[in-house]
């Protein structure tokens, strides 16, 4: 069965979400009826180490696409155009400063929704809370929020609620003051965090980095998630990390979450454990 057939046909158990990882930070989430893609990067690229799951125009069952920022491996215009064409029901959410870029990619203006921290959106039945990310377009302008004169951040992560499960997809980011407090207030159950880190030599190649393994682990523990999926360590030879180091760190310090390292293109089901006293806001 192909990835798209899985997306069409598989359904999670109640209060659960299915998740597929397609490499880098490209993931699919599925509830009982709703398919969400985050940062779909399905174009061919000569330096890819992981093949795309399918051509963009094969994704005809998508309800919502979330874009975190404008780097090619997160915002791929041909993928967005192909998905928008194949899935006319799909709505697109991106940071407010790059709305025009998404429209220029061929996504109809009425289907593009700009987002900023401090607001929440409900799009095609999915509730979304944008969270600021600290990143950069180039190494020379990293690390910040990319905010223009209006103060609206150019880089985002999202807390996404499906079937009562809250998933935090961080996008590309490093830690910053107030991040933990903002995320804890949203009570995510599962975190999808980059672990590729950052260093001088990659920044000399204009590669803007992200959380280190240690930072990702400590962030996941601080915001109280039940599980952590590492991202952004696999797609390009010049920008990799070892998820085994994350597993070892979490075990060494007995951190209170499970590390899930999924294979590419294969679904897994996540269901948070709830106690009788827990109430979802």
N, C-alpha and C positions, 0 to 999 in steps of 0.2 A: 504494500500500500504506500502511495507517495505521501509526502508531507501535506500537500493540499488536500488529498483524500482524507488524511487523518484530521485535518482542521475541519473539514465538512462533516465528518461522520462520528468522531469520538466525542463523548460527553463525560464530564467529570461527575463524580458522586456529589450529592448535595453538600453545600458548604465547602466545596473544594474547587481548585482551579488547575487546569492543565497548562503546562509550560513547555515550550520548545525553545532551544537555544541554537541559533544559526551561525554563531561565531561573532567575535568582537562584542558589540552590545546589541545585536539584533536578536530580538526575542518575539515569540508569539504567546499570547495568553488566551485561554478559552474558558468561559463559563458555560452554563447550560445552553445558551443560545448565541452568545456574543463572542466574536473573535477580535482581538486587539493585537496590533503589531506595534512594536517600539523600535525605532531606528532601523527600518528595513533596508539593508544593503545587499541587494540581490543582483547587481550588475557584475559582469565579468571584469576582472582586473588582473593585469599580468603578475602582480606580486601576491595575489591571494594564496594562502596556504590551505584554506578551507573552501570548497566549492559552494556556490549559492544553492539553496535548497530547491529552487525552481525558478523559471523566468518570472519576472514581475507580473506579466499579464496572465499568469496561471492562477493568481490569487484572487479568485472571484467570490470569496466568502467572507471578506473582511468588513467589519463594522466601524472600526476606529483605528487610526494611525497616529501615533505620538512621535514627534521629533524633538530631540533635546537640544540640538544646536547644529550649526551649519557645516561642520567638517564632513568630507565626502563619505566617510565610513559610518556616518550617523544620519546625514541628510543626503540621500542619493536621488537626484532629480529624476533619472529614468525609472527608478523603482517606484517613486511616488506617482509619476504619470501613469505607469503601467497598472498599478494597483487601483488608482482612481478610475481608470477606464474599465478594468475588469470587474470592479466592485462599485457600481454607481451609488450604492447605499453608504459607502464608506465616508466618514467625516475625518478631518485632519486637524490636529492640534499642534501648535508650535509656539516658541517664544514670540511675543509681539514684534520684536525688531526684525524678524525674518519672515513675516507673513508674506511680504511682496515676493520673496524668493520662492516660496512654495507656490504661489499663484503663477509665477513665471515658469515654473516647472510643468504647468499644464493642469494643475488642480483647480477646478472651478472656484471662483471667489466665494460663493455662497457655502462652500464646504470646508473652508479654512477658518479656524478659530484661533485667535491670538491669546496667549496665556501669560500671566505674570504671577509671582509669589503674592500671597495674601488674598487670592481669590480662589474660588473653587468653581468647577464646571461640571455639568452633567450633560454628556454627549452620547446619543444613542443608548441611553440607559446606563452608562458607565460614569461613576463619579470620580473626579480627578482633582487632586490638589497639587498645583505646581510648587516646586521647592527650588530656591536659588542654588545654582552650581557655580563653583569658582574655577575658572578655566582660562582660555585665551584662544584667539584665532591663530596667533603666531607666538613663538617663544618670546619674542620681543615685547609682546603686550600681556603675557601671562605674569602673574595669576591674579585675576580679578573677576568681576561679574559681567564685564562687557557692557555696562550700563551707559546709555547715551545721556544727553541733557535732561531727558525726562525721568531718568533714574530707573528705567525698566531693564532688568537683567536680560542679557543676550543668551545666557546659558541656563538651562533648567534640568532638574530631575522631576519625577512625578511620583506621587503616591496614588495608586490606582485601586479602586474597590470593585471587585467582581465577586458575586455570590457571598457577600459578607466578608471576604478575604481582602486584606490590604497588602499590596505589593509596592515596595519602594524601588523604583528604577532610578539610579542616581545620575544617569548620564555620565559625562566626564566631569570630574571634580576632585579637588583636594579638600581637606577639612577647613573649617572657618568658624570664627566665633558666632555662637547662636545656632549653629547647625543642629547640634544634638537636641537643643530645647525645641526647635521648630519641628523636628521629626518625632520626638517623643510625644508631642501634643497630638500627632496624627495616628499614633498607635499602629505602626505597620507590623505585620506578621512575618513577612518575608522580605529580605533585602537582596537586590541585585546590584553588586558593587564592582567597579573596576579595581584591578589589583596590579596594573602594570607599572605603577610608581613613576618616578621622574628622576632624571640625572643630567648632569652637565653635558655629557657627550651626546645624548639623544637631543637635548635642547639645541646643540650646535647644528643638528640636522633639521631644526625647526619642528621637532616632535614635542608637543605640549603634553606633559605627563599628568598623572592622576594619583589616587590613593596608593600607598604602599600596602603590602600584605598586612603589616602590623596595624596601619591606620584603618584598613577595612575591617579587620577583626575587632579592634577597639570601638569603632563606630557602631558596628552591629551589636556589640554587647551594650553600649551606652544607650542605644535607642530601644533596646528590649525586644528585638525580633527573635522568632523561634528558629529561623533558618537563614542561611546566607549562601547565595550562589555567586561565585566569582566570575567576572567578565573581563573582556578586553586584554587577553593575554595570549592570543592564539593565531591571529589572522595574518600578521606581517612579521617577517623574520627580524626586522629591526626594532620590534616593539613587543617583547614577550616577557612573560613571568611564569613561575611554576606554582600552580594551585596546591601542589603538595606541601609547599612551605606554609600556606594558609592553614591547611589541615593540621600540620605539626604545631603551629603556633597556638591554634585554638585548643589543641589537646594539652600542650605543655602548660598553659595557663588556666585550664579547666573552664573555658568560657562557656556561657550558658546558652549555646545555640548549636544547631547542627549545620555542618558544612556539606552542601550538595554540589558535586562536580558532575554535571550531566554530560552525556555524549552529544555530539552535534546531531541535530535534525531528528532526535528521538524524544517523544513526549514523556514527561513524568507528571504525577499528580501530587499536588501539595494541599494538605488540609491541616490548618492550625489546631492545636489542642486547646480546648476551652474548658475552664472550670465553671462550676455552677454559679459562681459569683460574678463572672466576667460579663460585662454588658458592652456591646458595640455602640459607640457614639453614633 
